[in-house]
Amino acid sequence: MLTGRALTACVHLAPWPLTLLDRQHPRVPVAVLGEMTRRVISANPEALASGVQIGMRDGAALSRCPELHAEVITGPTAKAAWGELLELLYARYSDRVEGTTPGTVFLKVSAPAAQDLAAALHAPVGLAGSLEVAHLAALRAQPGEVREVPGGKGEQAFLALTPTGHLHVLGLTPDQVGRLHFLGLRGLADVWKWSAAQREAFLGVEVGKKLNRFLRGERTTAVAKYIPGKLIEARVQPDAPFLEPGQADAALHDLMPGLLEELRGRTCSYLTVHADTVGGRLTVTRKLKWPLDPGGLTRVAGLALQETGALPLGVDALTVQLTGLGQPSRMVGLWAGLTELEVTRDVLDRYPEALVKVQWLDPFAFVADAQYQWVDWLTGEVRPSAMTPRRTWTPTPARARERSVHRILAFFEGCEP
């Protein structure tokens, strides 16, 4: 095992919602439900061994396994927890951390650090000289184990034993993997026997070229440098546990000004509230809207804290986190720094027929010519041009004759047509 230089480590935590739920409820059968369907989309081995199957409704799954803990993990909650994990890996292990896909993270570490990481997270870790090989090694490692792939002939022998089900790491789609299974191919060694032209013809040009480059030895070795500051948090730990909403509101009022000051004008997408109780940590994440203000953040944090149901248990520590940080942007127009009316006047003086504006007729109409029309900027008259929607229908002769009759009758009856 090489211990002197830093290698690429891949920590496999997919599917991330299931891993997150499993860590919140250890040694218990758990299953993740879909937000809309309430069907099981993933389950841990304990739940699968008890009869829970993917696609079951929550009621059917509970009838098979009464001790099952089935829960919906929303997208904001999973993203916030993933960002918190990336910050932790950056602070403790390496400044090269890349985790664009929740559930799979790459970082540059030494072999002893990879062993410590696998033991701390109790997750399978692959260690190699490139991202792709490290990912394949992590898929074949056990939880808490580091699977290191040496270079040279050792790497080639390892890749030859790669099963077909792991080829999605190299860019193959599930349909393509299924077609390889249908042909009887057992792994990468069988695909390796094909020529480059055969791989491109069977898998498509894009996927085939990517696989050919990998087999030629062109691997991804660089891990992007992690940019810290993607998570801002404030924490309060009272002398006595919070039991009343008023106590929690007072604590949140004290925390919010400091969080907004640390934002320094940036925006954030999610607010997460962690409540530490005697029964463990309860977490709720809410999506935020711009603009941000202390009062609005306090109300959102208070609603999130009520949703956790932690106050009746007593809150020993309260943590508020802001994630999804970014710089706000706004389009100021084509002529920044000038008054819009002055620019419009100058353009109309030089080009009187240059500007038109839209006049909405019926936004809910099914045809374009009934929805809107372009009119002159100054006079408001209909401007027939290339932008004017063409009339897609013409009245039939019978319909036109009927309209003429109704117009004549309305005239004689003294009504407006």
C-alpha positions in Angstrom: 0.0 0.0 0.0 1.4 3.4 -1.0 1.4 5.8 1.9 3.6 8.6 0.7 1.6 10.4 -2.0 -2.0 11.5 -2.2 -4.3 9.4 -4.3 -7.9 9.8 -5.4 -10.4 8.4 -3.0 -14.0 7.8 -3.8 -16.6 7.5 -1.0 -19.7 5.7 -2.1 -22.8 6.8 -0.2 -25.4 6.3 -2.9 -28.4 6.3 -2.8 -27.9 9.4 -0.6 -31.4 9.7 0.8 -31.3 6.1 2.0 -27.9 6.6 3.5 -29.1 9.7 5.3 -32.2 8.0 6.7 -30.2 4.9 7.7 -27.8 7.0 9.7 -30.6 8.8 11.5 -32.1 5.5 12.5 -29.3 2.9 12.9 -30.0 -0.8 13.2 -33.6 -0.3 12.1 -35.3 -1.4 8.8 -35.7 1.9 6.8 -37.2 2.8 3.4 -37.3 6.0 1.5 -40.7 6.9 0.0 -41.4 9.0 -3.1 -42.7 12.5 -2.4 -45.8 12.2 -4.6 -46.4 8.4 -4.9 -45.7 7.3 -1.3 -44.1 4.2 -2.8 -40.8 2.6 -1.7 -37.9 3.9 -4.0 -35.0 2.4 -1.9 -34.6 0.3 1.2 -31.8 -1.0 3.4 -30.8 -4.7 3.5 -32.7 -5.2 6.8 -35.9 -4.0 5.2 -35.4 -6.0 2.0 -34.8 -9.1 4.1 -38.1 -8.6 5.9 -40.1 -8.6 2.6 -40.1 -5.0 1.6 -39.8 -4.6 -2.2 -39.1 -1.6 -4.4 -42.3 0.0 -5.7 -44.5 -1.1 -2.7 -46.9 1.5 -1.1 -46.1 2.5 2.4 -49.0 0.5 3.8 -48.0 -2.7 2.1 -44.4 -2.3 3.2 -45.5 -1.8 6.8 -47.7 -4.9 6.7 -44.6 -6.9 5.6 -42.3 -5.3 8.2 -44.2 -3.7 11.1 -40.9 -2.2 12.6 -40.1 -0.5 9.3 -39.4 3.2 9.4 -40.6 4.7 6.1 -40.1 8.4 5.4 -40.0 10.9 2.6 -36.6 12.6 2.2 -37.3 15.9 0.3 -34.8 17.3 -2.1 -33.9 20.4 0.0 -33.2 18.2 3.0 -30.9 15.8 1.0 -29.0 18.8 -0.6 -28.5 20.5 2.7 -27.2 17.4 4.4 -24.9 16.7 1.4 -23.4 20.2 1.6 -22.8 19.8 5.3 -20.9 16.5 4.6 -18.7 18.2 1.9 -17.8 21.0 4.4 -16.9 18.4 7.0 -14.6 16.5 4.5 -13.0 19.8 3.5 -12.3 20.8 7.1 -10.9 17.4 8.2 -9.3 15.6 5.3 -8.5 17.5 2.1 -8.8 20.8 0.2 -9.5 18.8 -2.9 -13.1 17.7 -2.6 -15.6 17.2 -5.4 -19.1 16.0 -4.9 -21.4 17.2 -7.7 -23.6 14.1 -7.5 -25.1 13.5 -4.0 -23.9 10.1 -2.9 -20.5 10.0 -4.6 -17.6 12.2 -3.4 -14.0 12.3 -4.6 -11.1 13.7 -2.7 -7.3 13.7 -2.7 -6.0 11.8 0.4 -3.2 9.5 1.5 -3.8 5.8 2.2 -3.9 6.2 6.0 -6.3 9.1 5.7 -8.5 6.9 3.4 -8.6 4.2 6.1 -9.6 6.8 8.7 -12.3 8.1 6.4 -13.8 4.7 5.7 -13.9 3.9 9.5 -15.4 7.3 10.4 -18.2 7.2 7.8 -18.5 3.4 7.8 -18.7 3.6 4.0 -17.0 1.8 1.1 -14.0 3.7 -0.1 -12.0 3.2 -3.4 -8.5 4.4 -3.7 -6.7 4.7 -7.1 -4.9 7.0 -9.4 -8.0 8.2 -11.3 -11.6 9.1 -10.5 -13.1 6.4 -12.7 -11.0 3.5 -11.2 -11.5 4.8 -7.7 -15.3 4.8 -8.3 -15.2 1.3 -9.6 -13.2 0.2 -6.6 -15.6 1.8 -4.2 -18.5 -0.1 -5.7 -16.6 -3.4 -5.0 -15.6 -2.5 -1.4 -17.5 -3.3 1.8 -18.7 -0.7 4.3 -15.8 0.6 6.3 -13.3 -1.0 3.9 -10.7 0.6 1.6 -10.2 -1.1 -1.8 -6.9 0.2 -3.2 -6.1 -0.4 -6.9 -2.4 -0.4 -7.8 -1.2 1.0 -11.1 0.1 -0.8 -14.1 -0.8 -4.4 -14.6 -2.6 -4.5 -11.2 -5.0 -1.9 -12.5 -5.6 -3.7 -15.7 -6.3 -7.0 -13.9 -8.8 -5.2 -11.6 -10.6 -3.6 -14.5 -10.9 -7.0 -16.3 -13.0 -8.2 -13.4 -15.4 -5.3 -13.5 -19.0 -6.6 -13.8 -21.4 -5.2 -16.4 -23.6 -3.6 -13.7 -20.8 -1.2 -12.8 -20.2 0.1 -16.3 -22.5 3.1 -15.6 -19.4 4.7 -14.1 -17.9 4.8 -17.6 -20.9 6.6 -19.1 -23.2 3.7 -20.1 -26.9 4.1 -19.7 -29.1 1.4 -18.0 -30.5 0.5 -21.4 -27.1 -0.1 -22.8 -26.1 -2.2 -19.8 -29.3 -4.2 -20.2 -28.4 -4.8 -23.9 -24.9 -6.1 -22.9 -26.6 -8.4 -20.4 -28.9 -9.7 -23.2 -25.9 -10.5 -25.3 -24.4 -12.5 -22.5 -21.5 -10.2 -21.7 -20.4 -10.6 -18.1 -18.1 -7.6 -17.6 -15.6 -5.1 -19.0 -13.3 -7.9 -20.1 -15.8 -9.0 -22.7 -16.3 -5.5 -24.0 -12.5 -5.0 -24.1 -12.3 -7.7 -26.7 -14.4 -5.7 -29.1 -12.8 -3.3 -31.5 -13.1 0.5 -31.1 -15.5 0.7 -34.1 -17.7 -2.1 -32.7 -18.0 -0.3 -29.3 -19.0 2.9 -31.1 -21.5 1.2 -33.3 -23.2 -0.7 -30.5 -23.1 2.0 -27.7 -23.3 5.1 -29.9 -20.6 7.4 -31.0 -20.5 9.6 -27.8 -20.5 6.8 -25.3 -18.3 4.6 -27.4 -15.6 7.2 -27.8 -15.7 7.9 -24.1 -15.2 4.2 -23.3 -12.5 3.9 -25.9 -10.5 6.7 -24.4 -10.8 5.1 -21.0 -9.6 1.8 -22.3 -6.6 3.5 -24.0 -5.6 4.8 -20.6 -7.0 8.4 -20.7 -8.3 8.8 -17.2 -9.4 11.8 -15.1 -6.8 12.4 -12.4 -7.6 16.0 -11.2 -10.0 16.7 -8.4 -11.5 20.2 -8.3 -10.4 22.4 -5.4 -13.2 22.8 -3.0 -14.5 26.4 -2.4 -15.4 26.7 1.3 -18.2 29.0 2.6 -21.0 27.1 1.0 -22.5 26.6 4.4 -23.1 29.2 7.2 -24.4 28.2 10.6 -25.1 29.6 14.0 -25.6 27.6 17.2 -27.0 28.3 20.6 -26.8 25.9 23.6 -28.9 27.1 26.5 -28.3 26.3 30.2 -31.7 24.6 30.4 -33.5 22.9 27.5 -36.0 24.9 25.5 -39.6 23.8 26.2 -41.7 26.8 25.1 -42.0 28.4 21.7 -41.2 31.8 23.2 -37.8 30.6 24.3 -37.0 29.3 20.9 -38.3 32.5 19.2 -36.0 34.6 21.4 -33.0 32.4 20.5 -33.8 32.6 16.8 -34.1 36.4 17.0 -30.6 36.5 18.5 -29.1 34.1 15.8 -30.5 35.7 12.6 -28.7 39.0 12.6 -25.3 37.2 12.8 -26.3 34.9 9.9 -27.3 37.8 7.7 -24.1 39.6 8.5 -22.0 36.6 7.6 -23.9 36.3 4.2 -22.3 39.6 3.2 -24.9 40.3 0.5 -25.1 36.8 -0.9 -28.3 34.8 -1.3 -29.0 31.3 0.0 -31.4 28.7 -1.2 -32.1 26.6 1.9 -32.5 27.0 5.6 -31.9 24.0 7.9 -32.8 23.7 11.6 -31.1 21.1 13.8 -32.7 20.5 17.2 -30.6 18.3 19.5 -32.9 16.5 22.0 -32.6 13.5 24.4 -33.9 11.4 21.6 -31.3 12.5 19.1 -31.1 15.2 16.4 -34.2 16.3 14.6 -33.7 18.2 11.3 -36.0 20.1 8.9 -35.0 22.0 5.8 -37.0 24.8 4.1 -36.5 26.4 0.7 -36.0 30.2 0.8 -37.1 33.0 -1.5 -35.3 36.2 -2.2 -35.1 38.9 -0.8 -33.9 37.8 2.7 -34.6 39.7 5.8 -34.2 38.8 9.6 -38.0 38.7 10.2 -38.7 36.4 7.4 -35.8 34.1 8.2 -36.9 34.0 11.8 -40.5 33.0 10.8 -39.2 30.3 8.5 -36.9 28.9 11.1 -39.7 29.0 13.7 -42.0 27.0 11.4 -39.2 24.5 10.7 -38.6 24.1 14.4 -42.3 23.4 15.0 -42.3 20.9 12.2 -39.5 18.9 14.0 -41.7 18.4 17.1 -38.6 18.8 19.3 -40.0 21.3 21.8 -42.0 18.8 23.8 -38.8 16.7 24.2 -36.7 19.7 25.2 -34.1 21.3 22.9 -30.6 21.0 24.3 -29.0 22.8 21.4 -30.4 24.7 18.4 -28.4 25.0 15.1 -29.5 27.1 12.1 -27.7 26.6 8.7 -27.9 28.5 5.4 -26.8 26.6 2.3 -26.9 27.0 -1.4 -25.0 30.3 -1.3 -24.6 32.5 -4.4 -24.2 36.0 -5.6 -27.4 37.9 -6.6 -27.6 39.1 -10.1 -30.0 41.4 -11.9 -30.3 42.5 -15.5 -30.3 46.3 -15.7 -31.1 46.5 -19.4 -29.2 47.1 -22.6 -28.2 50.6 -21.8 -27.0 50.5 -18.2 -26.7 53.9 -16.6 -29.1 55.8 -18.9 -32.8 56.6 -18.4 -35.1 54.3 -20.3 -37.3 57.1 -21.6 -34.3 59.1 -22.9 -33.0 56.1 -24.8 -36.4 55.4 -26.3 -36.8 59.0 -27.4 -33.4 59.0 -29.0 -34.1 55.8 -30.9 -37.5 57.0 -32.1 -36.0 60.3 -33.3 -33.6 58.5 -35.5 -35.8 55.5 -36.5 -39.5 56.3 -36.1 -40.7 52.9 -37.1 -38.0 50.9 -35.2 -39.8 50.1 -32.0 -43.0 48.1 -31.6 -44.7 46.7 -28.5 -47.0 43.8 -27.9 -50.7 44.2 -27.2 -52.2 41.2 -25.5 -55.6 40.1 -26.8 -56.2 36.7 -25.0 -53.2 35.1 -23.3 -55.1 31.8 -23.0 -56.1 31.5 -26.6 -54.9 28.4 -28.5 -53.7 30.2 -31.6 -51.0 32.8 -31.8 -53.0 35.4 -33.8 -55.7 35.4 -31.1 -53.2 35.7 -28.3 -51.4 39.0 -29.1 -50.5 41.4 -31.9 -47.6 43.9 -32.5 -48.6 47.6 -32.5 -46.7 50.8 -33.2 -44.9 52.2 -30.2 -46.3 55.8 -30.7 -49.6 55.4 -32.5 -50.8 52.0 -31.2 -51.8 50.9 -34.7 -51.3 47.3 -35.7 -47.9 46.9 -37.3 -47.9 44.1 -40.0 -44.4 42.7 -40.0 -42.6 39.5 -39.8 -43.2 39.4 -36.0 -47.0 39.8 -36.4 -48.6 36.3 -35.9 -50.2 35.1 -39.1 -53.8 34.4 -39.2 -54.2 30.6 -39.0 -57.8 30.4 -39.9 -60.4 32.1 -42.2 -64.1 32.0 -41.8 -66.0 29.8 -44.2 -68.4 31.4 -46.7 -71.4 30.3 -44.7 -70.0 31.7 -41.5 -69.1 35.0 -43.2 -72.6 35.2 -44.7 -74.1 34.6 -41.2 -72.0 37.4 -39.7 -73.2 39.8 -42.4 -76.8 39.0 -41.7 -76.4 39.5 -37.9 -74.6 42.8 -38.6 -77.5 44.0 -40.7 -80.2 42.9 -38.2 -78.3 44.7 -35.4 -78.2 47.9 -37.5 -82.0 47.9 -38.0 -82.6 47.0 -34.4 -80.6 50.0 -33.3 -77.9 47.9 -31.5 -74.2 48.2 -31.9 -72.7 45.4 -34.1 
